[in-house]
Amino acid sequence: MTQASDIELVGVTKRFADLVAVDAIDLTIPAGTYCCLLGPSGCGKTTILRMIAGHEEPTEGVIRIGGDNVVGLPPVRRGTAMMFQSYALFPHMTVLDNVAYNLRMRGVGKAERRERARAMLDKVQLGPLALRMPAQLSGGQQQRVALARAIITNPRVLLLDEPLSALDEYLRLQMRSELRRLQRELGITFVHVTHTQLEAIAVADVVVVMDQGHIEQAAAPEVIYATPQSAYVARFMGGHNVLSGRLAQIAGGLAAIENDRGGRFELAMEEGLAARGDPVNVSIRRDRVALENGAAAAGINRVSGTVDAIEYQGAFVKVTMRIAGDEEFVAYLRDDQFLKRPVAIGDIATASWQRDDLHLLRADLGRVALDAGRPYQNP
């Protein structure tokens, strides 16, 4: 089995004519890591994958795999394998011959390549289907064939381009677990491109959130979800409400933030991060919010608004409010909590939370004016 390799991108930029698809990024993916590149269409994530694979070359910068600079090397000499979104199976070949194809192209003898292909099909639980044709398989089975074909050459790095997007929800959940199991079993580095937040945090050791050719944040999924560094990440990942204001005062590690609509929010904050009057963005997780009927008296760490939508999600109820300035504010309430104190569309309600649950968006300090509201809002 080929040993996993780390991947390092240093100052990597990719331009297509006047378009900057990737803008001077630095990223290190440790060997044996499952890494997800996450972001909306056009953010540069697939371009990064293609540059690692060798299907595109960077305009500037260095790409190292296992410490070796691979810029200029053809894909076959990089120790990578790529699994495409379309699967690209040969319709006239059996499942066994599809899996063995890459070994055939490398000159491996028929007996050996078929033996290795059968072993790989057993690994992805498709051994009994070896002699079927691709058209006789379900979408999930076709994907497993494509995965087996990609990893049969023992690559140092497996690159996956939106591997689950063509599957229905049930198969997506099933294959998510399968990919994670295989990565752990094989021990090689996986780089997985997706635009689906839940997919990324379910499988990855490291999530890289991208926007317009830049890396907004790269960290473990629990860190990305619980402590986003910017309003963009908080909104794109979902699960957070973003509130903006200006620093009114800070003393003893406690900051007071006020906005021009009468809101006042308090949270723990180190002194020296911002000066009085500076714009500050904070976030509160939707599942840390309490909700009550009626417009409560002015207070700290609370907002009032009109209930705009109510959606039953099984374990919780999603309540969307419109607060001052027509901003959206969402609470995730446990179903039993909601049923004890329900609200209805059109009601005035007040959301509140604990000081310790309010989170400072540090990357926004000194970088942006008061947040104007980015468009990425997760359902």
N, C-alpha and C positions, 0 to 999 in steps of 0.2 A: 504494500500500500504506500502510495506517495505521501510524503509528509506535507502537512499544511504549511502555507506560507503567509506571512503578513503582507499587507499592501500599503504603500505609502505614496500619497500624492502631494507634491510640493510645488506651490505656485502654479497650479494647472489652470490654464485658460484655453477655451475653445471658441473660435470665431467662425461664423459662416457669413462671409461678406461683411455687412455692417452689423450683423446680429452677434451679440456676445452671449453664447449659450451657457458657458461656464466661466466664471470670473475670478481668477487667481485664488483658487481654493487650496487649502491644506487639510489633509485628512490622513489619519493612520488607522488601519483596521488590523488588529492583532491576529496572529495566526490562530486558526481554529475557531474564529468568531463567526457567529451568524449576524450579519449586518444588513439592515434594511435602509435603503435610500427612499425617503418618503417625501412626497410633495405633489402639488397639482400639475396638470399637463403644462409642459413648457418651462418647467423649473430647472431643467438640466440634468435630472437624475439618470435618464436613459443615455444621454451623451456621455456621462461619466462611465457608465457600464460599458459602453462601446469602446471608449478609450482604453479601459483596462483590458478588454478583450483583444484590442488591436484592430478593430473594424473602423476606428477613427483614430487619428493622431492628434495630440494636443498642439495648439498653435504656440503655446509657451508652457514651460514647466517640465517636471520630471515625474515619471511613474515608475515605482520600484515594486517588484514582486520578489519576496524572499531576499531582499537586499540588492537585487540586480535591476539596473535600469533597463526597462523593456521598450522604451520609446524607439520606434523604428523596426522592432522585431515583428515578424509575421505572427498571427495568432497561434499557429502550431508550435512555435518555439517559446511560448510564454507560460506553459504549464497550466493553462486555463481551459475550461470547457463552458459552453454557453447553452442554456436551455431557453428556446425562444417561445414567445407567447402563442405562436401558431402551431407549436409542436413539430411541424415540418416532417411528418413521417412519410415514408415512401409507400404509396398505396398498393404497389404491385409486389411488395415484399412481406413475408410473414413477420410476426412480432419478433421472433428469434433473429431473423436476418436484419431487421431494423436495428436491433440492439447491437448486433455484431458488426454493423457497417463501418464504424470508425476504426475498429481493429483491422478490418479488411483493407481499408485505405492506408493503414500503416504497415501492411505486408505481413500481418500475423496469419499463420496457416489456418486452413478451414477447421480442422479438428479442434485446435486450441481456442480459436475465437468462438466457436459454438459452445465449447465447454464453459468458457468464461461468461458468455452471454446467458447460458442457462443458470449459472450461479447468480448472476446479477438479477435475472428475472425472479428467482427465488427470494432475493433480498427485498424486492419491491412487491412480493406476494402475487406474482403473475406467472409463476412456473407452469401451471396447467393450461395457460393460454398461449404457449410458445408458438404453436403452429397456426394460430388464427391470423387473419388479415386485419389491418387497422380499421377497416369499415365495419368489422364485426365486434368492435369494442365500444364501450361507453366513453364519454368524455374523460372521466376520471381515470379509466384504464389507459386511454391513449396518453394521458399526461404521465402516467407512471412509466410507460414505454419510453417516452421522450427523456424522462429523468434517468432511466437505466442506461440509455444510449449515451447520455452526457457524461455519466460518472464511470463508465466502463474503462476509460483510459487512465483512471487513477489521477485526475488532475490535482494540482495544488490548490486551485481556486475554482469554485463553481459559480457561474454568473447566471442569474435567473431574471428574465425580463417579463414582469407582470405574469408570473406563472399560474396564478389562480383566477385571473379575470374572466376566462371563458367558461368557468364552472358555475353551476347553480349553488345556492347557499349551503345546502347540505353537503355537497361534495367539497366545497371550499373549506368548510370546517374540518372535514375528514382529511383532506390533503394538507392542510395547515399542520396538523399533528404528524402526518407522515413525513413532511419535509423536515420538521424539527427532529423527529426520531432518527432519520437518516443522517442528518448533519452530525448529531451526537455520535452515532455509530461509526460513521466514516472519519470523523475528526478533522475534516477539511474546512477551509474557509468558504463560507457562502456569502455572496453579495446579491441581494434580492431587491429589485425595484418594484415599488407599489405606490398607488395613490390612496390606499385604504388604511386608515389609521388603526383600526382594530386588528387588521392583519399584521401590521408592523409590530405592534406591541405584544401580540400573541406569540410570535416566533423569534424575535430578535434578541440578541445580547446587547446590541448597540443599534439605536435608531438615529439616523441622520436626517433632520428636517431641513428641506431646501425651499428657497424662494428666489426666483428670477436669477438663477445662476450662482447664488450664494448659499453657504451653509448657515442657517439660523441657529441651530443647536444640534450637538451630537452627544448623546449620553445613553445610559441604560434606559429601557422603556419606562421603568417606574419613576425615574428621575424626570424624564421628558414629560410624563403625564402629570405628576404631582407638583413639579416645580419648573414650569416653563420659564424661559428667560426673557421672553418678549411677548407683546400683545399678539403678534403674528402667530407664534407657536401656540400660545394659549388658545387662540381662536381656531387655528387649523386642527389641533389635536382634539378639540371639543372637550366638553366636560368642565369648562371654565367660563365664568363671566369676567369681562374686563371693565374696570372702572378707571376713570381719569380724573385728575385734579391737580392742585398745586400744593407744595409743601407749606403748611401754615406754621408749624413749629416742630421742633424735635428736642427732646430733653430726656436724659436718663434711659436712652435706648428706645424711647417710645415716640413715634411720629404721628402727627395729626395732618391729614390731607383734606382739603376742602375743594369743592367744585363750585361753579357759578350757578348751580341750581339748588344750592342750600344743603348739599350732601356733605357729611363729615365722616371720615373713615380713620380708624386708628389701627396701627400695627407696630410690631417690633421692627426697628430699623437702626442700623449702625450710624452714628454721627459721622459727618464728613462725606457721605455718599451724595448728598444733594444740599443745596442752599435754600433758604427760605424764599418762596416764590417760584422755585423751579418746578416744571411739569413732572408729574410722577404717574406712572401706570401701575395698577395693582390688579390682582385677579383673585377670585374666590371660586372654589370648586362648586359645581352645581349640587353635588350630593352633600355639601356641608351647610346648605341653606335651610332655615326654618321658614315656614309660611303661615301667616294668620290673616283672617278676614279683616277688612277695613283699613283705613289709612291711619297708621299709628302716629302719635305725636313725634315731632322732630327728635331725632336721637342719633347716636353714634352707631356706625356699622349697620345701617338699615336703609332700604329704599322702598318706596311705595309706587304702585302703578296699577294699570288695568289688565286683568287676565285676558290674554289674547287667544290662547290655545291650550287645550288639555289633551294629552295623549297617553293612553294606558300602554305601558311597556312590559307588563308582566310583573317583574319584581319591584318595579317602581313606576311612578306616574310623573310624566314630564309636564310641568306647568310653565308656560311662556307668558311673561308680562311685558307690557310696554310702559317704561318709566319715563321720567322727564326727558324731553328732547327726542322722544320717539325711539329711544334705544331699546334693544331687546335684552331682557334679563330672564334667565331660566333657572328653575329649581327642579331637582330630582328628589321626589318625596317617596319614601317607602310606601307601598300600597296600603298597609295598615294605618300608617300615619295620615295619609290622604283621606281614607275613609272615615277616620275619626273627626277630622276637621276639614271637610271638603270645601272647595271653592268652585265657582261656575264662571264660564266665559262671560265677560262684561263686569264681573265683580271688581271692586277695588281691594287690593291685598297688599300686605307689607312683608317683605323678605328681610331676614336678619341673620346674622352669623356671629361666631366668636372671633375675637381679635386674633387669636393664634392661627385661625384658618385663613386669614388674609395674607396674600403672598405678593411680595414686591417683585416687579418685572425689571430685573437689574439691567438687562441689556438695553432697555429703553432709556435709562438715565443718561442725559446729556446727548442722546443720539436723535431723539425725535421730539417734536412739539407734542402738545396734548393729542392723544390718540384720536384719529378721525374715524376709526372704524374700518378695518380691513374686511374684504368681502368673504373670507373663508369662515363659514359658520357651520359646524358639524351638526347634523340632525340629532 
